[in-house]
Amino acid sequence: MISVNEYALDLFEELAEYPEDFNAIFHQLDNGARIVDCGVKARGGYAAGKRFTEICMGGLADISFRMGQIQHVPMPFIDVSTDFPAIACLGAQEAGWRITHEKYFAMGSGPARALSLNPKECYDIIEYQDDCDYAVICLESDQLPSQAVMQKIADGCNVDVANVCAVVAPTASVVGSIQVAGRCVETAVYRLEQLHYDPKKIICACGSAPVPPVKSDSTKAMGCTNDATIYYGQINLTIDDPGIADYIDRIPSNTSSSYGKPFYDTFKEANFDFFKIDQGLFAPAEVTINEVSEGKVYRCGAVNTEVALKSFGYL
């Protein structure tokens, strides 16, 4: 059986043992819980961003970087591929666990969710649940978690708190920009699941998105990092199901009523209320699909260079 927490634990152990190799900072709390700071106080970088994303996907994805261009503007891109898209993207990477305690808040993602089953309906759909004595979680937050927060995570995962491992980075950080752009494939899988398509029919997936520049505050960073996928994420899915043809036109972000301007502007106009934004916006810009049983290919959506560059600050 695939254990996303066991796979991620191996990746975490190297990060915890050699944090200086990743421009990261290791902490062990009095209750035994372990934390690696990848961007709160630490500088982070590409190595830490790659490792954060690998952990977030439960060790079931390959991550790499390359230089590319958007309308002659050079910038880094992240490439993501996985042969286990339902488990890696929905069972691990999806930011489905809101971690709150007193004044602390973080969006929780990563393998620990497959122990806590947050949200449970997701795991019912993909028919997966992990069984591991260790819980590895990724926290998107501008604060490091306290002992009480780590205990809360342990309780949710039904493991000893000394067996809880966390990697942490704010959205407004180098690692934050990398790991959110690294969710490009997840947005396609998540979008199909939201359209009530069975994600288990996706054989494998790969995609890319630009790594956006780091912004000065978390709200602007959230807008910029989301736009990397909404306006320039390009995804390829390999699927064994002719029925996918009925979903093609509803997948990409440009089908959303909220499409057309930088996400920060849309969010501001909605008085910073996510529920006022059409959820169809949270999808990749362009998707190609190879349906293998009939040997057909499909393409939908398109990249939007103008909005991407405007969001990033180049226009």
C-alpha positions in Angstrom: 0.0 0.0 0.0 1.2 3.5 -0.8 1.8 5.6 2.3 2.2 9.2 1.5 3.3 10.0 5.1 6.1 7.3 5.0 7.3 8.6 1.6 7.2 12.2 2.8 8.9 11.3 6.1 12.0 10.2 4.2 12.1 13.6 2.4 11.5 15.5 5.7 14.3 13.6 7.5 16.9 14.9 5.1 15.6 18.4 5.3 15.6 18.2 9.1 19.1 16.7 9.3 20.7 19.1 6.8 18.6 22.3 7.0 21.6 24.5 6.0 21.7 22.8 2.6 18.2 24.2 2.0 18.6 27.6 3.6 16.1 26.4 6.2 16.0 26.3 10.0 15.2 23.2 12.1 13.3 23.3 15.4 12.4 20.6 17.8 9.8 21.6 20.4 9.7 20.4 24.0 6.9 18.0 23.2 9.1 16.3 20.5 7.4 17.7 17.5 9.7 18.7 14.7 9.4 21.8 12.4 11.5 23.0 9.5 11.1 26.7 8.8 11.4 27.2 5.0 10.5 30.9 4.9 9.2 32.5 8.1 12.6 33.4 9.5 14.6 31.3 7.0 15.6 32.5 3.5 14.6 29.4 1.7 15.2 29.0 -2.0 14.7 26.6 -4.9 16.0 23.6 -3.0 13.6 24.2 -0.1 10.8 25.0 -2.5 11.3 21.8 -4.4 11.5 19.8 -1.2 8.4 21.5 0.3 6.4 20.7 -2.9 7.7 17.1 -3.0 6.6 16.6 0.7 3.3 18.3 0.0 2.6 15.7 -2.8 3.5 12.8 -0.5 6.6 11.9 -2.4 4.5 10.9 -5.4 5.7 13.6 -7.9 8.8 14.8 -9.7 9.6 18.5 -9.4 12.0 20.5 -11.5 12.7 24.1 -12.6 13.6 25.7 -15.8 13.9 29.2 -17.3 11.1 30.2 -19.7 9.5 33.4 -21.0 6.2 35.1 -21.0 6.0 37.5 -23.9 9.8 37.8 -23.9 10.0 38.4 -20.2 12.3 35.7 -18.8 11.2 34.0 -15.6 11.5 30.6 -13.8 8.9 27.9 -14.3 8.1 24.9 -12.2 7.4 21.5 -13.8 5.4 18.9 -12.0 4.6 15.3 -13.0 2.9 12.4 -11.1 1.7 8.9 -11.9 -0.7 9.0 -8.9 -2.7 12.2 -9.5 -5.7 11.4 -7.3 -3.6 10.5 -4.3 -0.8 13.0 -4.8 -3.0 16.0 -5.6 -6.3 15.4 -3.7 -5.1 13.0 -1.1 -2.1 15.1 -0.1 -1.4 18.4 -1.8 -4.9 19.9 -1.6 -5.0 22.7 1.0 -8.0 21.1 2.7 -7.2 21.5 6.4 -7.6 24.9 8.1 -5.4 24.8 11.2 -6.5 27.3 13.9 -5.6 27.7 17.5 -6.1 31.0 19.4 -4.5 33.6 17.2 -2.7 31.1 15.0 -3.9 30.3 11.5 -2.4 28.1 8.7 -3.7 26.4 5.6 -2.7 22.8 6.1 -1.9 20.5 3.2 0.3 17.5 2.6 0.2 13.8 3.7 -1.1 14.4 7.3 -4.5 15.1 5.7 -4.7 11.4 4.7 -4.6 10.5 8.4 -7.0 13.2 9.6 -9.2 12.8 6.5 -9.7 16.5 6.0 -12.1 16.8 4.2 -13.6 13.3 4.5 -15.6 13.4 1.4 -12.4 13.8 -0.6 -11.0 10.6 0.7 -14.3 8.8 0.0 -14.1 9.9 -3.6 -10.5 8.8 -4.2 -10.9 5.7 -1.9 -7.7 6.3 0.0 -6.7 6.5 3.6 -3.2 6.4 4.9 -2.0 4.2 7.8 1.2 5.6 9.4 2.6 6.3 12.9 4.0 9.6 11.6 2.2 12.7 10.3 3.9 15.0 7.9 2.1 18.3 7.3 2.8 21.4 5.2 1.7 24.7 6.7 1.2 27.9 4.7 1.6 30.5 7.4 3.7 33.5 8.4 4.1 32.1 11.9 5.7 28.9 13.2 3.3 26.6 15.0 3.4 26.3 18.8 3.4 23.1 20.9 -0.4 23.4 21.3 -0.8 23.7 17.5 1.3 20.6 16.9 -0.6 18.7 19.5 -3.8 19.7 17.8 -2.5 18.3 14.5 -1.3 15.1 16.3 -4.8 14.6 17.8 -6.4 15.1 14.4 -4.1 12.5 12.9 -4.3 10.1 15.9 -0.5 10.0 16.3 1.9 10.9 19.1 2.9 14.5 18.9 6.6 13.6 18.8 5.8 11.9 15.5 4.4 15.1 13.9 6.7 16.8 11.3 5.9 20.2 9.8 7.4 22.3 7.0 6.3 25.9 7.1 6.5 28.8 4.7 4.5 32.0 4.2 2.8 32.7 0.9 5.0 35.9 0.6 8.3 34.0 0.4 10.4 32.3 -2.2 9.2 28.9 -1.0 5.6 30.2 -0.9 5.8 31.3 -4.5 7.3 28.0 -5.6 4.9 25.7 -3.7 1.7 27.5 -4.8 2.9 27.4 -8.4 3.6 23.8 -7.8 -0.1 23.2 -7.3 -0.7 23.7 -11.0 -1.5 20.0 -11.7 -3.6 19.8 -8.5 -5.9 22.6 -9.8 -6.8 20.6 -12.9 -7.5 17.4 -10.9 -9.4 19.4 -8.3 -11.5 21.2 -11.0 -12.5 17.9 -12.5 -13.4 16.5 -9.0 -15.5 19.6 -8.4 -17.3 18.9 -11.7 -18.1 15.4 -10.3 -15.7 13.6 -12.5 -14.0 10.6 -11.0 -10.3 11.6 -10.5 -9.3 8.0 -10.2 -9.7 7.7 -14.0 -6.7 10.1 -14.5 -3.7 7.8 -15.1 -1.0 10.4 -14.9 -0.6 14.1 -15.1 2.1 16.8 -15.7 2.1 20.5 -15.9 4.0 23.7 -15.5 3.5 27.2 -14.2 5.7 30.3 -13.8 7.1 30.9 -10.4 5.8 34.4 -9.5 7.9 37.1 -7.9 7.6 37.4 -4.1 5.2 40.2 -3.1 5.4 42.4 0.0 2.4 41.0 1.9 0.5 37.8 2.1 -2.7 39.0 0.4 -0.9 40.4 -2.7 1.2 37.2 -2.7 -1.9 35.1 -2.6 -3.2 36.9 -5.7 0.1 36.7 -7.6 0.6 33.0 -6.8 -2.9 32.0 -7.8 -2.5 33.9 -11.1 0.5 31.8 -12.1 -1.9 28.9 -12.6 -5.1 30.7 -13.5 -3.5 32.7 -16.3 -0.4 30.6 -17.3 -0.7 27.1 -15.9 -0.5 24.5 -18.6 -1.5 20.9 -17.8 -1.6 17.6 -19.6 -3.7 14.7 -18.4 -3.7 11.1 -19.5 -7.1 9.5 -19.0 -8.7 6.2 -19.6 -12.4 7.2 -20.1 -14.2 8.4 -23.3 -16.6 10.2 -21.0 -14.1 12.9 -20.3 -15.2 14.5 -23.6 -18.3 15.8 -21.8 -16.2 17.8 -19.3 -13.6 19.4 -21.6 -15.3 22.8 -22.1 -15.8 23.3 -18.3 -12.3 22.7 -17.1 -10.2 25.9 -17.8 -10.2 29.1 -15.8 -11.5 31.2 -18.7 -14.9 29.6 -18.3 -15.3 31.4 -15.0 -17.4 34.5 -14.6 -14.6 35.9 -12.3 -12.0 35.5 -15.1 -10.2 38.4 -16.7 -8.2 40.4 -14.2 -5.5 39.8 -11.6 -6.8 37.8 -8.7 -5.9 40.4 -6.1 -8.2 42.9 -7.9 -11.0 40.4 -8.1 -10.5 39.5 -4.4 -10.5 43.2 -3.4 -13.7 43.8 -5.4 -15.3 40.9 -3.5 -14.4 42.6 -0.2 -11.8 39.8 0.3 -14.6 37.2 0.6 -13.7 34.0 -1.2 -17.3 32.9 -1.3 -18.2 35.8 -3.6 -15.7 34.5 -6.2 -16.8 31.9 -8.7 -15.0 28.7 -7.8 -14.5 27.9 -11.4 -11.7 30.5 -11.4 -9.5 28.1 -9.5 -8.4 26.1 -12.5 -5.5 26.1 -14.9 -5.3 28.3 -18.0 -4.8 25.6 -20.6 -5.4 21.8 -20.5 -4.6 19.1 -23.0 -5.9 15.6 -22.5 -5.0 12.3 -24.1 -7.9 9.8 -23.8 -6.1 6.4 -24.3 -9.0 4.0 -24.9 -10.0 5.7 -28.1 -6.6 7.4 -28.8 -8.1 10.9 -28.9 -6.7 14.2 -27.8 -8.4 17.3 -26.5 -7.4 20.9 -25.8 -9.2 23.6 -23.9 -8.4 27.1 -22.5 -5.5 29.4 -23.3 -2.8 31.3 -21.5 -3.3 35.0 -20.9 0.0 36.7 -21.1 -1.3 40.2 -20.4 -3.0 39.4 -17.1 -0.1 37.2 -15.9 2.4 39.9 -16.6 0.2 42.6 -15.0 -0.3 40.5 -11.9 3.5 39.8 -11.6 4.2 43.6 -11.9 5.8 43.6 -15.4 3.0 45.6 -17.0 
